[in-house]
Amino acid sequence: MSSDTAVADIGLIGLAVMGQNLVLNMNDHGFVVCAYNRTVSKVDHFLENEAKGTKIVGAHSIEELCRKLKRPRKIILLVKAGNPVDQFIEQLLPHLEQGDIIIDGGNSHFPDSIRRTKELEAKGLLFVGCGVSGGEEGARYGPSMMPGGSTAAWPHLKPIFQAIAAKADGEPCCDWVGETGAGHYVKMVHNGIEYGDMQLICEAYQLLRDALGLSNDEIADVFEEWNGGELNSFLIEITRDIMRYKDADGAPLVEKIRDTAGQKGTGKWTAISSLDLGVPVTLIGEAVFSRCLSALKDERTRASHVLTGPRGEQFQGDKKAFIHSIGKALYASKIISYAQGFMLMREAARNENWHLNYGGIALMWKGGCIIRSAFLGDIKAAYLKNPELESLLFDEFFQSALASAQQHWRVVVSQAALLGIPTPAFSTALAFYDGYRTERLPANLLQAQRDYFGAHTYELLSKPGEFIHTNWTGRGGNVSSTSYNA
């Protein structure tokens, strides 16, 4: 194998929309990319069209791809998550040498990235699981990138990844996240937070539409105003645009769309991980369940005819003041969602022995990705001030933001309940806030119940760490249970 055939700085497998755009982005920044696709005709079509006149080269086999790459070889996989990733890794292995790097840029589940890192390192190769956010436009002009895995790979990837990533505050929205599956874990939490943000915005929209009777153009004006302040974000901006968009007949297109939401699973993974780790990420959980509820369209239609409750009633007070309150409730709930997301990453890092840089993660999300917002700058500042911050709710900036928003928040949640308008995300955020700031929750009764029916024991306030069982009825024995949990 002569060295003069090694012309490319990096290879990419998978020429779907994201893959093509990422290749063009790397080419724009002066890197020579070798592109390969399982359906080889796609390679030729790409070279003759989108990549015409560039330095991009193609490969018609895995072997040719590996031959054209400079050492250590760097190969990005942008293929469907799951088995296809493992299949391509198997095909690459015979053509790779010690120190070569495989990067999975898809939406893989983090346990797969943990396994692949260990398996490839055992063979002397390096693996990186890299979350990529920002959709096709992000891939083309600057995504948010979250790489984790074999730490030794980062110096080789850093110049390329940081060049092609989005920039925020003059810094790249890409930095090393952590070991094994950390990159894909952080991307998963990003997507979970995205579910939460979208659900909160949808609840605000329903309140503006159903509680206040605003037209779509009026709702667009509200979102435009919100986007000029503390709620400034990509999702608020696109919501404004969607509200203004008219169909061919001049009617708002959004009102013609069937109200059943799809999901690809990353929000669900976040909720499952929170349950596995025992972290109350309630808002993302509600956002996932809200999508599940929306999918029961036919049942909801039948229920709407038989279940009683307030229907079509509108808010009778000061409309302008209520709109302001909805914006404040949205902001406060968003703070809770991000606080919960960062709590989850903290616990996962402890569990997996990852060394996560939370301020760096906030910066990575500040540009290029779907949840990009001005608000992430405040999170970055909180972690810069105190890298060991236990929770965002202990940061003075967020404490004072919640203090000024909470009366509005309570008004919105209570009015929604009175009007029969569902606000699962707003409500669960407020319930979490109230629970988190309550020194004494009713779990003492819960422990007594568990001990009564299952001898599960409890601790006394005066003797923490000492587990006691009481024979509550005088009938049972005094033996405590260690064999099962209920």
One Martini backbone bead per residue (centre of mass of N, CA, C, O) as a GRO file, in nm:
protein
  486
    1MET     BB    1   0.088   0.042   0.030
    2SER     BB    2   0.089   0.352  -0.080
    3SER     BB    3   0.110   0.676   0.049
    4ASP     BB    4   0.000   0.848  -0.205
    5THR     BB    5  -0.311   0.757  -0.156
    6ALA     BB    6  -0.312   0.941   0.102
    7VAL     BB    7  -0.538   1.231   0.090
    8ALA     BB    8  -0.728   1.218   0.336
    9ASP     BB    9  -0.835   1.346   0.648
   10ILE     BB   10  -1.135   1.224   0.603
   11GLY     BB   11  -1.411   1.006   0.654
   12LEU     BB   12  -1.743   0.916   0.504
   13ILE     BB   13  -2.038   0.732   0.600
   14GLY     BB   14  -2.321   0.844   0.455
   15LEU     BB   15  -2.528   1.005   0.195
   16ALA     BB   16  -2.719   1.168   0.333
   17VAL     BB   17  -2.803   1.469   0.424
   18MET     BB   18  -2.603   1.496   0.663
   19GLY     BB   19  -2.351   1.383   0.522
   20GLN     BB   20  -2.327   1.581   0.287
   21ASN     BB   21  -2.315   1.844   0.460
   22LEU     BB   22  -2.060   1.767   0.623
   23VAL     BB   23  -1.869   1.741   0.385
   24LEU     BB   24  -1.903   2.035   0.281
   25ASN     BB   25  -1.810   2.170   0.541
   26MET     BB   26  -1.523   2.051   0.549
   27ASN     BB   27  -1.439   2.162   0.275
   28ASP     BB   28  -1.473   2.468   0.343
   29HIS     BB   29  -1.231   2.416   0.579
   30GLY     BB   30  -0.989   2.247   0.409
   31PHE     BB   31  -1.085   1.950   0.395
   32VAL     BB   32  -1.020   1.625   0.299
   33VAL     BB   33  -1.279   1.417   0.166
   34CYS     BB   34  -1.401   1.081   0.198
   35ALA     BB   35  -1.666   0.923   0.021
   36TYR     BB   36  -1.919   0.681   0.136
   37ASN     BB   37  -2.152   0.428   0.002
   38ARG     BB   38  -2.326   0.147  -0.026
   39THR     BB   39  -2.454   0.303  -0.256
   40VAL     BB   40  -2.238   0.387  -0.500
   41SER     BB   41  -2.401   0.583  -0.686
   42LYS     BB   42  -2.410   0.814  -0.476
   43VAL     BB   43  -2.118   0.902  -0.501
   44ASP     BB   44  -2.123   0.991  -0.801
   45HIS     BB   45  -2.356   1.191  -0.776
   46PHE     BB   46  -2.219   1.376  -0.568
   47LEU     BB   47  -1.961   1.445  -0.738
   48GLU     BB   48  -2.137   1.560  -0.992
   49ASN     BB   49  -2.279   1.772  -0.802
   50GLU     BB   50  -2.246   1.898  -0.502
   51ALA     BB   51  -1.910   1.827  -0.531
   52LYS     BB   52  -1.848   1.999  -0.756
   53GLY     BB   53  -1.531   2.157  -0.747
   54THR     BB   54  -1.399   1.996  -0.527
   55LYS     BB   55  -1.189   1.798  -0.296
   56ILE     BB   56  -1.367   1.569  -0.308
   57VAL     BB   57  -1.368   1.221  -0.252
   58GLY     BB   58  -1.407   0.884  -0.356
   59ALA     BB   59  -1.556   0.558  -0.277
   60HIS     BB   60  -1.625   0.195  -0.371
   61SER     BB   61  -1.493   0.103  -0.093
   62ILE     BB   62  -1.367   0.033   0.208
   63GLU     BB   63  -1.076  -0.010   0.116
   64GLU     BB   64  -1.047   0.258  -0.041
   65LEU     BB   65  -1.105   0.444   0.188
   66CYS     BB   66  -0.862   0.353   0.372
   67ARG     BB   67  -0.640   0.418   0.155
   68LYS     BB   68  -0.717   0.747   0.144
   69LEU     BB   69  -0.615   0.773   0.443
   70LYS     BB   70  -0.475   0.932   0.683
   71ARG     BB   71  -0.277   0.917   0.952
   72PRO     BB   72  -0.491   0.863   1.144
   73ARG     BB   73  -0.771   0.727   1.085
   74LYS     BB   74  -1.086   0.902   0.995
   75ILE     BB   75  -1.427   0.782   1.062
   76ILE     BB   76  -1.752   0.865   0.969
   77LEU     BB   77  -2.069   0.767   1.089
   78LEU     BB   78  -2.393   0.814   0.894
   79VAL     BB   79  -2.601   0.599   1.028
   80LYS     BB   80  -2.808   0.393   1.142
   81ALA     BB   81  -2.895   0.300   1.428
   82GLY     BB   82  -2.733   0.015   1.545
   83ASN     BB   83  -2.648  -0.239   1.344
   84PRO     BB   84  -2.513  -0.070   1.113
   85VAL     BB   85  -2.272   0.018   1.285
   86ASP     BB   86  -2.154  -0.265   1.345
   87GLN     BB   87  -2.123  -0.352   1.048
   88PHE     BB   88  -1.917  -0.131   0.964
   89ILE     BB   89  -1.703  -0.197   1.170
   90GLU     BB   90  -1.648  -0.484   1.066
   91GLN     BB   91  -1.560  -0.388   0.776
   92LEU     BB   92  -1.317  -0.204   0.877
   93LEU     BB   93  -1.113  -0.371   1.053
   94PRO     BB   94  -0.919  -0.508   0.826
   95HIS     BB   95  -0.823  -0.184   0.737
   96LEU     BB   96  -0.697  -0.130   1.016
   97GLU     BB   97  -0.504   0.044   1.262
   98GLN     BB   98  -0.342   0.147   1.506
   99GLY     BB   99  -0.519   0.446   1.613
  100ASP     BB  100  -0.765   0.440   1.476
  101ILE     BB  101  -1.082   0.622   1.391
  102ILE     BB  102  -1.417   0.590   1.508
  103ILE     BB  103  -1.720   0.772   1.416
  104ASP     BB  104  -2.038   0.825   1.569
  105GLY     BB  105  -2.298   1.053   1.430
  106GLY     BB  106  -2.540   0.937   1.549
  107ASN     BB  107  -2.841   0.830   1.740
  108SER     BB  108  -2.716   0.674   1.974
  109HIS     BB  109  -2.712   0.466   2.230
  110PHE     BB  110  -2.502   0.489   2.494
  111PRO     BB  111  -2.443   0.182   2.554
  112ASP     BB  112  -2.317   0.135   2.271
  113SER     BB  113  -2.074   0.331   2.312
  114ILE     BB  114  -1.951   0.189   2.550
  115ARG     BB  115  -1.902  -0.083   2.407
  116ARG     BB  116  -1.737   0.019   2.158
  117THR     BB  117  -1.504   0.141   2.307
  118LYS     BB  118  -1.406  -0.120   2.444
  119GLU     BB  119  -1.374  -0.303   2.193
  120LEU     BB  120  -1.174  -0.118   2.030
  121GLU     BB  121  -0.953  -0.079   2.246
  122ALA     BB  122  -0.885  -0.390   2.256
  123LYS     BB  123  -0.776  -0.346   1.936
  124GLY     BB  124  -0.629  -0.046   1.924
  125LEU     BB  125  -0.870   0.140   1.894
  126LEU     BB  126  -1.079   0.426   1.827
  127PHE     BB  127  -1.373   0.577   1.988
  128VAL     BB  128  -1.656   0.792   1.878
  129GLY     BB  129  -1.936   0.947   2.027
  130CYS     BB  130  -2.134   1.181   1.829
  131GLY     BB  131  -2.324   1.439   1.877
  132VAL     BB  132  -2.564   1.585   1.639
  133SER     BB  133  -2.684   1.923   1.596
  134GLY     BB  134  -2.920   2.106   1.350
  135GLY     BB  135  -2.951   1.956   1.115
  136GLU     BB  136  -2.892   2.031   0.789
  137GLU     BB  137  -2.796   2.322   0.838
  138GLY     BB  138  -2.592   2.257   1.055
  139ALA     BB  139  -2.416   2.062   0.892
  140ARG     BB  140  -2.341   2.281   0.675
  141TYR     BB  141  -2.282   2.561   0.885
  142GLY     BB  142  -2.310   2.455   1.200
  143PRO     BB  143  -2.292   2.250   1.448
  144SER     BB  144  -2.357   2.065   1.726
  145MET     BB  145  -2.092   1.899   1.915
  146MET     BB  146  -2.069   1.565   2.107
  147PRO     BB  147  -1.781   1.428   2.210
  148GLY     BB  148  -1.710   1.076   2.294
  149GLY     BB  149  -1.463   0.845   2.453
  150SER     BB  150  -1.163   0.827   2.323
  151THR     BB  151  -0.942   1.057   2.434
  152ALA     BB  152  -0.704   1.015   2.220
  153ALA     BB  153  -0.875   1.132   1.969
  154TRP     BB  154  -0.913   1.444   2.006
  155PRO     BB  155  -0.654   1.580   1.882
  156HIS     BB  156  -0.736   1.479   1.586
  157LEU     BB  157  -1.038   1.621   1.581
  158LYS     BB  158  -1.046   1.916   1.681
  159PRO     BB  159  -0.975   2.087   1.422
  160ILE     BB  160  -1.227   1.993   1.267
  161PHE     BB  161  -1.472   2.022   1.461
  162GLN     BB  162  -1.420   2.327   1.544
  163ALA     BB  163  -1.443   2.440   1.252
  164ILE     BB  164  -1.749   2.323   1.179
  165ALA     BB  165  -1.875   2.449   1.406
  166ALA     BB  166  -2.047   2.636   1.577
  167LYS     BB  167  -2.075   2.974   1.706
  168ALA     BB  168  -2.026   3.106   2.049
  169ASP     BB  169  -1.877   3.367   2.171
  170GLY     BB  170  -1.635   3.274   1.964
  171GLU     BB  171  -1.702   2.970   2.018
  172PRO     BB  172  -1.714   2.644   1.987
  173CYS     BB  173  -1.985   2.394   1.962
  174CYS     BB  174  -1.718   2.215   2.065
  175ASP     BB  175  -1.630   1.952   2.293
  176TRP     BB  176  -1.513   1.757   2.519
  177VAL     BB  177  -1.708   1.550   2.721
  178GLY     BB  178  -1.613   1.227   2.745
  179GLU     BB  179  -1.637   0.916   2.820
  180THR     BB  180  -1.746   0.686   2.617
  181GLY     BB  181  -2.101   0.770   2.630
  182ALA     BB  182  -2.116   1.087   2.680
  183GLY     BB  183  -2.196   1.214   2.409
  184HIS     BB  184  -2.470   1.057   2.373
  185TYR     BB  185  -2.591   1.141   2.642
  186VAL     BB  186  -2.597   1.449   2.598
  187LYS     BB  187  -2.773   1.430   2.343
  188MET     BB  188  -3.013   1.296   2.479
  189VAL     BB  189  -3.071   1.530   2.676
  190HIS     BB  190  -3.109   1.741   2.464
  191ASN     BB  191  -3.363   1.601   2.342
  192GLY     BB  192  -3.530   1.606   2.599
  193ILE     BB  193  -3.531   1.915   2.629
  194GLU     BB  194  -3.667   1.960   2.359
  195TYR     BB  195  -3.931   1.830   2.437
  196GLY     BB  196  -3.991   2.030   2.667
  197ASP     BB  197  -3.988   2.296   2.508
  198MET     BB  198  -4.214   2.217   2.308
  199GLN     BB  199  -4.438   2.166   2.517
  200LEU     BB  200  -4.440   2.447   2.645
  201ILE     BB  201  -4.511   2.598   2.385
  202CYS     BB  202  -4.778   2.446   2.334
  203GLU     BB  203  -4.917   2.543   2.595
  204ALA     BB  204  -4.902   2.843   2.535
  205TYR     BB  205  -5.064   2.827   2.271
  206GLN     BB  206  -5.326   2.712   2.394
  207LEU     BB  207  -5.380   2.950   2.582
  208LEU     BB  208  -5.390   3.172   2.364
  209ARG     BB  209  -5.619   3.033   2.200
  210ASP     BB  210  -5.835   2.923   2.431
  211ALA     BB  211  -5.824   3.140   2.673
  212LEU     BB  212  -5.797   3.414   2.463
  213GLY     BB  213  -5.865   3.398   2.145
  214LEU     BB  214  -5.633   3.411   1.955
  215SER     BB  215  -5.482   3.464   1.680
  216ASN     BB  216  -5.219   3.367   1.493
  217ASP     BB  217  -5.103   3.653   1.457
  218GLU     BB  218  -5.110   3.726   1.758
  219ILE     BB  219  -4.929   3.494   1.848
  220ALA     BB  220  -4.686   3.577   1.681
  221ASP     BB  221  -4.644   3.848   1.831
  222VAL     BB  222  -4.579   3.721   2.104
  223PHE     BB  223  -4.330   3.557   2.012
  224GLU     BB  224  -4.174   3.799   1.914
  225GLU     BB  225  -4.151   3.935   2.189
  226TRP     BB  226  -4.017   3.699   2.342
  227ASN     BB  227  -3.761   3.690   2.147
  228GLY     BB  228  -3.656   3.979   2.276
  229GLY     BB  229  -3.588   3.816   2.537
  230GLU     BB  230  -3.545   3.558   2.766
  231LEU     BB  231  -3.679   3.356   2.528
  232ASN     BB  232  -3.459   3.350   2.334
  233SER     BB  233  -3.505   3.131   2.045
  234PHE     BB  234  -3.541   2.903   1.800
  235LEU     BB  235  -3.829   2.788   1.883
  236ILE     BB  236  -3.970   3.063   1.904
  237GLU     BB  237  -3.910   3.158   1.616
  238ILE     BB  238  -4.052   2.920   1.459
  239THR     BB  239  -4.330   2.964   1.585
  240ARG     BB  240  -4.383   3.235   1.463
  241ASP     BB  241  -4.365   3.137   1.165
  242ILE     BB  242  -4.590   2.924   1.180
  243MET     BB  243  -4.823   3.121   1.261
  244ARG     BB  244  -4.790   3.292   0.980
  245TYR     BB  245  -4.853   3.054   0.806
  246LYS     BB  246  -5.006   3.011   0.488
  247ASP     BB  247  -5.216   2.875   0.297
  248ALA     BB  248  -5.350   2.889  -0.012
  249ASP     BB  249  -5.636   2.993   0.136
  250GLY     BB  250  -5.517   3.177   0.398
  251ALA     BB  251  -5.490   2.972   0.609
  252PRO     BB  252  -5.365   2.833   0.877
  253LEU     BB  253  -5.174   2.554   0.868
  254VAL     BB  254  -5.154   2.449   1.166
  255GLU     BB  255  -5.479   2.398   1.190
  256LYS     BB  256  -5.455   2.136   0.977
  257ILE     BB  257  -5.301   1.969   1.177
  258ARG     BB  258  -5.263   1.681   1.320
  259ASP     BB  259  -5.282   1.602   1.682
  260THR     BB  260  -5.015   1.397   1.630
  261ALA     BB  261  -4.725   1.285   1.775
  262GLY     BB  262  -4.401   1.222   1.719
  263GLN     BB  263  -4.121   0.975   1.780
  264LYS     BB  264  -3.771   0.847   1.814
  265GLY     BB  265  -3.674   0.809   2.153
  266THR     BB  266  -3.486   1.014   2.317
  267GLY     BB  267  -3.690   1.103   2.532
  268LYS     BB  268  -3.742   0.823   2.645
  269TRP     BB  269  -3.450   0.762   2.730
  270THR     BB  270  -3.435   0.990   2.937
  271ALA     BB  271  -3.665   0.891   3.119
  272ILE     BB  272  -3.544   0.612   3.179
  273SER     BB  273  -3.277   0.710   3.301
  274SER     BB  274  -3.409   0.864   3.536
  275LEU     BB  275  -3.528   0.608   3.666
  276ASP     BB  276  -3.266   0.443   3.696
  277LEU     BB  277  -3.125   0.696   3.872
  278GLY     BB  278  -3.336   0.866   4.047
  279VAL     BB  279  -3.432   1.123   3.868
  280PRO     BB  280  -3.660   1.405   3.861
  281VAL     BB  281  -3.756   1.420   3.523
  282THR     BB  282  -4.062   1.537   3.481
  283LEU     BB  283  -4.088   1.710   3.220
  284ILE     BB  284  -3.991   1.508   3.008
  285GLY     BB  285  -4.193   1.292   3.081
  286GLU     BB  286  -4.446   1.464   3.007
  287ALA     BB  287  -4.367   1.512   2.712
  288VAL     BB  288  -4.386   1.217   2.631
  289PHE     BB  289  -4.680   1.162   2.730
  290SER     BB  290  -4.811   1.378   2.548
  291ARG     BB  291  -4.752   1.229   2.287
  292CYS     BB  292  -4.905   0.974   2.361
  293LEU     BB  293  -5.182   1.115   2.398
  294SER     BB  294  -5.201   1.231   2.108
  295ALA     BB  295  -5.219   0.937   1.973
  296LEU     BB  296  -5.528   0.917   2.104
  297LYS     BB  297  -5.739   1.049   1.907
  298ASP     BB  298  -5.998   0.871   1.902
  299GLU     BB  299  -6.042   0.863   2.207
  300ARG     BB  300  -6.059   1.171   2.248
  301THR     BB  301  -6.304   1.214   2.074
  302ARG     BB  302  -6.494   1.039   2.244
  303ALA     BB  303  -6.439   1.180   2.521
  304SER     BB  304  -6.544   1.469   2.434
  305HIS     BB  305  -6.858   1.357   2.450
  306VAL     BB  306  -6.855   1.232   2.775
  307LEU     BB  307  -6.669   1.428   2.923
  308THR     BB  308  -6.656   1.643   3.176
  309GLY     BB  309  -6.613   2.004   3.169
  310PRO     BB  310  -6.462   2.256   3.079
  311ARG     BB  311  -6.577   2.446   2.777
  312GLY     BB  312  -6.469   2.723   2.604
  313GLU     BB  313  -6.357   2.888   2.817
  314GLN     BB  314  -6.258   3.217   2.917
  315PHE     BB  315  -6.063   3.454   3.010
  316GLN     BB  316  -6.172   3.749   3.214
  317GLY     BB  317  -5.937   3.920   3.236
  318ASP     BB  318  -5.632   4.053   3.178
  319LYS     BB  319  -5.484   3.982   2.890
  320LYS     BB  320  -5.203   4.112   2.900
  321ALA     BB  321  -5.125   3.996   3.178
  322PHE     BB  322  -5.156   3.694   3.094
  323ILE     BB  323  -4.942   3.688   2.877
  324HIS     BB  324  -4.712   3.761   3.067
  325SER     BB  325  -4.752   3.511   3.251
  326ILE     BB  326  -4.695   3.294   3.040
  327GLY     BB  327  -4.403   3.377   2.985
  328LYS     BB  328  -4.307   3.330   3.280
  329ALA     BB  329  -4.392   3.031   3.299
  330LEU     BB  330  -4.211   2.937   3.070
  331TYR     BB  331  -3.942   3.024   3.198
  332ALA     BB  332  -3.962   2.868   3.467
  333SER     BB  333  -3.999   2.584   3.341
  334LYS     BB  334  -3.732   2.586   3.186
  335ILE     BB  335  -3.547   2.594   3.428
  336ILE     BB  336  -3.636   2.323   3.543
  337SER     BB  337  -3.563   2.143   3.303
  338TYR     BB  338  -3.256   2.208   3.306
  339ALA     BB  339  -3.202   2.130   3.596
  340GLN     BB  340  -3.281   1.833   3.551
  341GLY     BB  341  -3.081   1.766   3.321
  342PHE     BB  342  -2.822   1.830   3.493
  343MET     BB  343  -2.881   1.626   3.717
  344LEU     BB  344  -2.865   1.378   3.533
  345MET     BB  345  -2.573   1.412   3.431
  346ARG     BB  346  -2.444   1.402   3.711
  347GLU     BB  347  -2.536   1.111   3.784
  348ALA     BB  348  -2.416   0.968   3.536
  349ALA     BB  349  -2.123   1.050   3.592
  350ARG     BB  350  -2.104   0.904   3.860
  351ASN     BB  351  -2.184   0.619   3.750
  352GLU     BB  352  -1.956   0.628   3.491
  353ASN     BB  353  -1.704   0.809   3.536
  354TRP     BB  354  -1.739   1.099   3.436
  355HIS     BB  355  -1.599   1.418   3.299
  356LEU     BB  356  -1.792   1.685   3.314
  357ASN     BB  357  -1.861   2.000   3.134
  358TYR     BB  358  -2.117   2.209   3.194
  359GLY     BB  359  -2.038   2.477   3.063
  360GLY     BB  360  -1.959   2.346   2.790
  361ILE     BB  361  -2.239   2.233   2.725
  362ALA     BB  362  -2.389   2.503   2.715
  363LEU     BB  363  -2.218   2.608   2.479
  364MET     BB  364  -2.283   2.379   2.273
  365TRP     BB  365  -2.604   2.474   2.292
  366LYS     BB  366  -2.595   2.788   2.195
  367GLY     BB  367  -2.528   2.659   1.909
  368GLY     BB  368  -2.670   2.487   1.616
  369CYS     BB  369  -2.906   2.392   1.783
  370ILE     BB  370  -3.237   2.354   1.878
  371ILE     BB  371  -3.189   2.484   2.190
  372ARG     BB  372  -3.097   2.747   2.118
  373SER     BB  373  -2.999   3.014   2.355
  374ALA     BB  374  -2.953   3.270   2.572
  375PHE     BB  375  -2.993   3.103   2.840
  376LEU     BB  376  -2.723   2.932   2.817
  377GLY     BB  377  -2.539   3.161   2.917
  378ASP     BB  378  -2.639   3.144   3.215
  379ILE     BB  379  -2.544   2.855   3.263
  380LYS     BB  380  -2.249   2.896   3.203
  381ALA     BB  381  -2.203   3.109   3.426
  382ALA     BB  382  -2.276   2.928   3.667
  383TYR     BB  383  -2.037   2.716   3.611
  384LEU     BB  384  -1.804   2.917   3.616
  385LYS     BB  385  -1.849   3.006   3.911
  386ASN     BB  386  -1.954   2.682   3.971
  387PRO     BB  387  -1.854   2.366   3.885
  388GLU     BB  388  -2.006   2.230   4.163
  389LEU     BB  389  -2.292   2.266   4.109
  390GLU     BB  390  -2.570   2.107   4.224
  391SER     BB  391  -2.780   2.334   4.117
  392LEU     BB  392  -2.937   2.579   3.945
  393LEU     BB  393  -3.115   2.655   4.207
  394PHE     BB  394  -2.836   2.772   4.356
  395ASP     BB  395  -2.840   3.005   4.169
  396GLU     BB  396  -2.897   3.338   4.184
  397PHE     BB  397  -3.019   3.396   3.908
  398PHE     BB  398  -3.243   3.167   3.923
  399GLN     BB  399  -3.372   3.245   4.186
  400SER     BB  400  -3.464   3.531   4.093
  401ALA     BB  401  -3.627   3.440   3.846
  402LEU     BB  402  -3.833   3.265   4.009
  403ALA     BB  403  -3.932   3.481   4.203
  404SER     BB  404  -4.051   3.672   3.969
  405ALA     BB  405  -4.235   3.430   3.827
  406GLN     BB  406  -4.421   3.262   4.029
  407GLN     BB  407  -4.695   3.410   4.033
  408HIS     BB  408  -4.755   3.370   3.735
  409TRP     BB  409  -4.737   3.062   3.735
  410ARG     BB  410  -4.973   3.013   3.934
  411VAL     BB  411  -5.191   3.150   3.767
  412VAL     BB  412  -5.173   2.972   3.514
  413VAL     BB  413  -5.222   2.691   3.641
  414SER     BB  414  -5.494   2.761   3.779
  415GLN     BB  415  -5.649   2.866   3.529
  416ALA     BB  416  -5.621   2.612   3.359
  417ALA     BB  417  -5.778   2.431   3.554
  418LEU     BB  418  -6.046   2.600   3.547
  419LEU     BB  419  -6.059   2.572   3.212
  420GLY     BB  420  -5.951   2.279   3.115
  421ILE     BB  421  -5.638   2.315   3.048
  422PRO     BB  422  -5.368   2.146   2.960
  423THR     BB  423  -5.048   2.157   3.181
  424PRO     BB  424  -4.816   1.936   3.240
  425ALA     BB  425  -4.545   2.101   3.238
  426PHE     BB  426  -4.608   2.341   3.411
  427SER     BB  427  -4.711   2.174   3.659
  428THR     BB  428  -4.459   1.992   3.714
  429ALA     BB  429  -4.264   2.224   3.760
  430LEU     BB  430  -4.406   2.343   4.009
  431ALA     BB  431  -4.408   2.084   4.180
  432PHE     BB  432  -4.104   2.057   4.193
  433TYR     BB  433  -4.037   2.326   4.321
  434ASP     BB  434  -4.206   2.274   4.578
  435GLY     BB  435  -4.061   2.011   4.658
  436TYR     BB  436  -3.760   2.121   4.667
  437ARG     BB  437  -3.852   2.354   4.895
  438THR     BB  438  -3.928   2.110   5.085
  439GLU     BB  439  -3.830   1.982   5.382
  440ARG     BB  440  -4.124   1.829   5.438
  441LEU     BB  441  -4.236   1.544   5.326
  442PRO     BB  442  -4.481   1.268   5.303
  443ALA     BB  443  -4.271   1.013   5.319
  444ASN     BB  444  -4.321   0.917   5.606
  445LEU     BB  445  -4.588   0.775   5.542
  446LEU     BB  446  -4.484   0.592   5.320
  447GLN     BB  447  -4.289   0.435   5.508
  448ALA     BB  448  -4.510   0.332   5.698
  449GLN     BB  449  -4.666   0.173   5.485
  450ARG     BB  450  -4.435  -0.016   5.400
  451ASP     BB  451  -4.400  -0.133   5.684
  452TYR     BB  452  -4.684  -0.239   5.733
  453PHE     BB  453  -4.709  -0.433   5.460
  454GLY     BB  454  -4.360  -0.509   5.429
  455ALA     BB  455  -4.129  -0.457   5.631
  456HIS     BB  456  -3.921  -0.205   5.517
  457THR     BB  457  -3.871   0.017   5.696
  458TYR     BB  458  -3.718   0.291   5.891
  459GLU     BB  459  -3.631   0.623   5.972
  460LEU     BB  460  -3.526   0.847   6.206
  461LEU     BB  461  -3.461   1.170   6.252
  462SER     BB  462  -3.273   1.100   6.511
  463LYS     BB  463  -3.168   0.815   6.328
  464PRO     BB  464  -2.987   0.813   6.085
  465GLY     BB  465  -2.918   0.484   5.939
  466GLU     BB  466  -3.149   0.352   6.112
  467PHE     BB  467  -3.335   0.053   6.087
  468ILE     BB  468  -3.691   0.016   6.137
  469HIS     BB  469  -3.943  -0.200   6.288
  470THR     BB  470  -4.300  -0.218   6.308
  471ASN     BB  471  -4.573  -0.355   6.489
  472TRP     BB  472  -4.872  -0.215   6.401
  473THR     BB  473  -5.095  -0.458   6.499
  474GLY     BB  474  -4.976  -0.713   6.679
  475ARG     BB  475  -4.973  -0.968   6.469
  476GLY     BB  476  -4.715  -0.961   6.356
  477GLY     BB  477  -4.400  -0.964   6.321
  478ASN     BB  478  -4.041  -0.846   6.366
  479VAL     BB  479  -3.962  -0.894   6.075
  480SER     BB  480  -3.779  -0.777   5.825
  481SER     BB  481  -3.750  -0.667   5.487
  482THR     BB  482  -3.508  -0.771   5.208
  483SER     BB  483  -3.647  -0.921   4.944
  484TYR     BB  484  -3.840  -0.666   4.877
  485ASN     BB  485  -3.997  -0.415   4.664
  486ALA     BB  486  -4.279  -0.150   4.668
   0.00000   0.00000   0.00000
